[in-house]
């Protein structure tokens, strides 16, 4: 059995790692309504007198638009003027995440004698040129045109020569946020001494989005950003970000409290898309699991299914928690408990995490005191049945088959082991995982191609 001793379990550094469940979809799917950028004028229609008229405007993804109809009016004599003003105005299209989409905008015009004003034109997030430096005004113009990446690049370039221009830095924050570059947006606002009132709503959303995005990679900074978001706006977005950051920092009880508040504020809000509510609830579910509250987790899982019957978010969160527990048991050399946790994770219903759980189970067996390589192969087979191109699962399959060949000296088994390991090597390289590819190649050299293996017949 000398060859068996040479079959080493793969290094922990290249084992399949459990990737934390992303919460970014809260912002990736976020819907931002269309906005009025500039109010137009009336040239032919007559303003009849005082009154309020609401015009429905269809705003297309490219910014073109059409005044469709009058929805409400307190003075029919102003309707024609309202339609003309709405048609002559300019708008920023609605967005689903970073993607512009078609939408309808309700344009409210208040007529007073011979003039018309709209509350929306005073609060479009982009102040007039008088509130901005010349460089910031140029960036604002690019943002109004929807050229967010160009606006961000120009702001970054101009700040190299004028780093003390806070209006320009805040316009960088707006441009970066609109380009869905939340970390750049938060970083820009974070360097401003006093954020202007017209910029504060976007700053709060930038801090919150950035906190969510970096929660796993930099939990300390995420918590700082979440706190800044809360200081500006303690609404559901900021609360959600705070909960995600607290969970990443291991503040499980506080995270649960924050995410409950965010959930309760958002659950009955028709403006928040169902997809965003699902993502918020997925984080809440993980917080319940982190606090060992299974009943709460199951209740939230049921809510997720009600919001979106096709969603796998609940099963993914459950599986993630079980995999984490399995990893802890494996590291404690409790293989039996680890396999039980991995089995439950694989059965939770999320295909990707089922592959992860079964592959981790296979490697846990290889690392145990007395490996059962047929059992290891069985777990690898389960993973490969779902994803036959998974590099780590093929590696596990190859290790299990190599060990069986070492005992049986069967050439057919050796060929299967070789095929599995070669495929694992190819897939690892395709994924850019050079560390795994190197270990697979080293394993093949030592256990299938070495003179020692040949002379021992694979066993011995």
Rosetta blueprint (number, residue, H / E / L):
1 X L
2 X H
3 X H
4 X H
5 X H
6 X L
7 X L
8 X L
9 X L
10 X L
11 X L
12 X H
13 X H
14 X H
15 X L
16 X L
17 X L
18 X L
19 X L
20 X L
21 X L
22 X L
23 X L
24 X L
25 X H
26 X H
27 X H
28 X H
29 X L
30 X L
31 X E
32 X E
33 X L
34 X L
35 X E
36 X E
37 X E
38 X E
39 X L
40 X L
41 X L
42 X L
43 X L
44 X L
45 X L
46 X L
47 X L
48 X L
49 X L
50 X L
51 X E
52 X E
53 X E
54 X E
55 X E
56 X E
57 X E
58 X E
59 X E
60 X L
61 X L
62 X L
63 X L
64 X L
65 X E
66 X E
67 X E
68 X E
69 X E
70 X E
71 X E
72 X E
73 X E
74 X L
75 X L
76 X H
77 X H
78 X H
79 X H
80 X H
81 X H
82 X H
83 X H
84 X H
85 X H
86 X H
87 X H
88 X H
89 X L
90 X E
91 X E
92 X E
93 X L
94 X E
95 X E
96 X E
97 X L
98 X L
99 X E
100 X E
101 X E
102 X L
103 X E
104 X E
105 X E
106 X E
107 X E
108 X E
109 X E
110 X E
111 X E
112 X E
113 X L
114 X L
115 X E
116 X E
117 X E
118 X L
119 X H
120 X H
121 X H
122 X H
123 X L
124 X L
125 X L
126 X L
127 X L
128 X L
129 X H
130 X H
131 X H
132 X L
133 X L
134 X H
135 X H
136 X H
137 X H
138 X H
139 X H
140 X H
141 X H
142 X H
143 X H
144 X H
145 X L
146 X L
147 X L
148 X H
149 X H
150 X H
151 X H
152 X H
153 X H
154 X H
155 X H
156 X H
157 X H
158 X H
159 X H
160 X H
161 X H
162 X L
163 X L
164 X L
165 X L
166 X H
167 X H
168 X H
169 X H
170 X H
171 X H
172 X H
173 X H
174 X H
175 X H
176 X H
177 X H
178 X H
179 X L
180 X L
181 X L
182 X H
183 X H
184 X H
185 X H
186 X H
187 X H
188 X H
189 X H
190 X H
191 X L
192 X L
193 X L
194 X L
195 X L
196 X L
197 X H
198 X H
199 X H
200 X H
201 X H
202 X H
203 X H
204 X H
205 X H
206 X H
207 X H
208 X H
209 X H
210 X H
211 X H
212 X H
213 X H
214 X L
215 X L
216 X L
217 X L
218 X L
219 X H
220 X H
221 X H
222 X H
223 X H
224 X H
225 X H
226 X H
227 X H
228 X H
229 X H
230 X H
231 X H
232 X H
233 X L
234 X L
235 X L
236 X H
237 X H
238 X H
239 X H
240 X H
241 X H
242 X H
243 X H
244 X H
245 X H
246 X H
247 X H
248 X H
249 X L
250 X L
251 X L
252 X H
253 X H
254 X H
255 X H
256 X H
257 X H
258 X H
259 X H
260 X H
261 X H
262 X H
263 X H
264 X H
265 X H
266 X H
267 X L
268 X L
269 X L
270 X L
271 X L
272 X L
273 X L
274 X H
275 X H
276 X H
277 X H
278 X H
279 X H
280 X H
281 X H
282 X H
283 X H
284 X H
285 X H
286 X H
287 X H
288 X H
289 X H
290 X H
291 X L
292 X L
293 X L
294 X H
295 X H
296 X H
297 X H
298 X H
299 X H
300 X H
301 X H
302 X H
303 X H
304 X H
305 X H
306 X H
307 X H
308 X L
309 X L
310 X L
311 X L
312 X L
313 X H
314 X H
315 X H
316 X H
317 X H
318 X H
319 X H
320 X H
321 X H
322 X H
323 X H
324 X H
325 X H
326 X H
327 X H
328 X H
329 X H
330 X H
331 X H
332 X L
333 X L
334 X L
335 X H
336 X H
337 X H
338 X H
339 X H
340 X H
341 X H
342 X H
343 X H
344 X H
345 X H
346 X H
347 X L
348 X L
349 X L
350 X L
351 X H
352 X H
353 X H
354 X H
355 X H
356 X H
357 X H
358 X H
359 X H
360 X H
361 X H
362 X H
363 X H
364 X H
365 X H
366 X H
367 X L
368 X L
369 X L
370 X L
371 X L
372 X L
373 X H
374 X H
375 X H
376 X H
377 X H
378 X H
379 X H
380 X H
381 X H
382 X H
383 X H
384 X H
385 X H
386 X H
387 X L
388 X L
389 X L
390 X L
391 X H
392 X H
393 X H
394 X H
395 X H
396 X H
397 X H
398 X H
399 X H
400 X H
401 X H
402 X H
403 X H
404 X H
405 X H
406 X H
407 X H
408 X H
409 X L
410 X L
411 X H
412 X H
413 X H
414 X H
415 X H
416 X H
417 X H
418 X H
419 X H
420 X H
421 X H
422 X H
423 X H
424 X H
425 X H
426 X H
427 X H
428 X H
429 X H
430 X H
431 X L
432 X L
433 X L
434 X H
435 X H
436 X H
437 X H
438 X H
439 X H
440 X H
441 X H
442 X H
443 X H
444 X H
445 X H
446 X H
447 X H
448 X L
449 X L
450 X L
451 X H
452 X H
453 X H
454 X H
455 X H
456 X H
457 X L
458 X L
459 X L
460 X L
